[in-house]
Amino acid sequence: MTKHAITPQAGILGDTFGCACGVALAGRMPAELHAAENGLCSACLGSAEEELTAGMTRGCPSCAGTGRRREQVTWQLAHAEAEHLITMTIVRGIVAGFDGPFHLSEIADTVRTGLGLTAGRLPVGPRVRDLLLQLQAAGEITMLSAPDELIGTDMVLYRDPQWQRARTLGI
């Protein structure tokens, strides 16, 4: 069995990658294709890590930090199912029931319970977060949380952000 480990290579032609099997890959697309053909995650190219900023990595969100294609496809299907089941109408309705501030985790737990989903069944938290950010961008809710952590110079981390409906702020 041939070992496949795809790594970026320094090159004058732009993005180039090399694989432990000896294949040189000119560009990101050929590297992704080679990864997928060999059962590796096409997002992290099998490394199981995503680089957030120079010197800071986390587990790849596309394959749940496994580096494998099977897990990547399963995770992508779960995200697509979450997008189908968890709609803006559902989240907006839950938010409307809160008179004061609410946390992301409270809305996600309410969605999970309301839809009868077991923990870990679907990426409920990330889907609810995305919809809450859309409500924030539309001016329907306002974030009350300060970032929990500054990553690098331009990225912030919120662990369990808190919002409030805009019309109840009294501004």
C-alpha positions in Angstrom: 0.0 0.0 0.0 1.4 3.4 -1.0 1.5 6.1 1.6 0.0 9.4 0.7 0.9 12.6 2.7 0.4 15.8 0.7 2.5 18.8 1.8 3.0 22.3 0.4 6.3 22.7 -1.4 8.2 25.9 -2.0 8.2 26.7 -5.7 8.5 29.6 -8.1 5.4 28.6 -10.0 2.9 29.4 -7.2 1.1 26.7 -5.2 2.9 23.4 -5.5 2.4 20.3 -3.5 4.3 17.0 -3.1 2.9 13.6 -2.1 4.9 10.9 -0.2 4.0 8.6 -3.1 6.3 10.7 -5.3 3.7 12.7 -7.3 4.4 16.4 -7.8 1.2 18.5 -7.9 1.1 21.9 -9.6 -1.7 23.8 -7.9 -4.4 23.4 -5.2 -7.0 21.7 -7.5 -4.7 18.8 -8.5 -3.7 18.3 -4.9 -7.3 18.2 -3.8 -8.1 15.7 -6.5 -5.1 13.5 -5.6 -6.2 13.6 -1.9 -9.8 12.6 -2.7 -8.7 9.8 -5.1 -6.6 8.4 -2.2 -9.2 8.6 0.6 -7.8 11.8 2.1 -9.7 14.9 3.0 -9.6 17.4 0.1 -9.8 20.4 2.4 -6.7 19.7 4.6 -5.1 17.3 2.1 -5.0 14.6 4.8 -3.0 16.6 7.4 -6.1 16.7 9.7 -5.3 20.4 10.5 -6.4 23.8 9.3 -4.0 26.8 9.7 -6.0 29.7 11.2 -3.1 32.1 11.1 0.6 31.8 10.9 1.7 29.3 13.5 -1.8 28.5 14.8 -3.7 25.4 13.7 -6.8 23.5 14.8 -8.4 20.3 13.7 -9.8 20.4 10.2 -13.5 21.2 10.4 -14.2 19.5 7.1 -13.1 16.0 8.2 -13.5 16.5 12.0 -9.7 16.4 12.4 -9.3 12.9 10.9 -7.7 13.7 7.6 -9.8 11.1 5.9 -12.3 11.5 3.0 -15.0 9.3 4.4 -15.4 11.5 7.5 -15.3 14.6 5.3 -18.2 13.4 3.1 -20.2 12.4 6.2 -19.6 15.8 7.8 -20.5 17.6 4.6 -23.7 15.6 4.3 -24.6 16.4 8.0 -24.0 20.1 7.3 -26.3 20.0 4.3 -29.0 18.2 6.3 -28.7 20.8 9.1 -29.1 23.6 6.5 -32.3 21.9 5.2 -33.8 21.2 8.7 -32.7 24.3 10.6 -34.3 27.2 8.9 -34.3 31.0 9.5 -38.0 30.7 10.3 -37.3 28.3 13.2 -34.4 30.3 14.6 -36.3 33.6 14.2 -39.3 32.1 16.1 -37.1 30.9 18.9 -35.4 34.2 19.2 -38.8 36.0 19.4 -39.5 34.0 22.5 -36.6 35.6 24.4 -37.4 38.9 26.2 -33.8 39.5 27.3 -30.3 38.4 26.2 -29.7 34.9 25.0 -26.6 32.8 24.3 -25.9 30.8 21.1 -26.0 27.6 23.2 -29.5 28.4 24.5 -30.9 28.8 20.9 -29.0 25.7 19.7 -30.3 23.6 22.6 -33.9 24.8 22.0 -33.5 23.9 18.2 -32.1 20.5 19.0 -34.8 19.7 21.5 -37.6 21.1 19.3 -36.5 18.9 16.3 -35.9 15.9 18.5 -32.2 15.6 17.5 -29.7 13.7 19.6 -26.4 15.5 20.6 -23.8 15.0 17.8 -26.4 14.0 15.2 -26.1 17.2 13.2 -23.9 20.3 13.5 -26.7 22.3 15.2 -24.5 24.9 16.8 -22.6 26.0 13.7 -25.9 26.2 11.7 -27.6 28.2 14.4 -24.6 30.5 14.7 -24.7 31.2 11.0 -28.3 32.1 11.1 -27.9 34.3 14.2 -25.1 36.1 12.4 -27.5 36.7 9.5 -30.1 38.1 11.9 -27.4 40.3 13.3 -26.4 41.5 9.8 -30.0 42.3 9.1 -30.3 44.4 12.3 -32.8 42.1 14.0 -30.5 41.2 16.9 -27.4 42.9 18.4 -24.4 41.1 19.8 -23.7 41.9 23.4 -20.6 39.7 23.9 -17.0 40.8 23.9 -14.6 38.4 22.2 -13.2 35.7 24.5 -9.9 35.7 22.7 -7.9 37.6 20.1 -6.1 35.3 17.6 -3.4 37.1 15.7 -4.1 40.7 14.8 -7.4 40.3 12.9 -9.3 37.3 14.2 -11.5 37.0 17.4 -13.0 34.0 19.1 -16.4 33.9 20.8 -17.0 30.7 22.8 -20.7 31.2 23.5 -21.7 34.7 22.2 -24.7 36.5 23.6 -27.3 38.5 21.6 -30.4 40.5 22.3 -33.3 41.4 20.0 -32.6 44.8 18.6 -36.1 46.3 19.3 -35.7 45.5 23.1 -32.4 47.4 23.5 -34.1 50.7 24.1 -31.7 52.6 21.9 
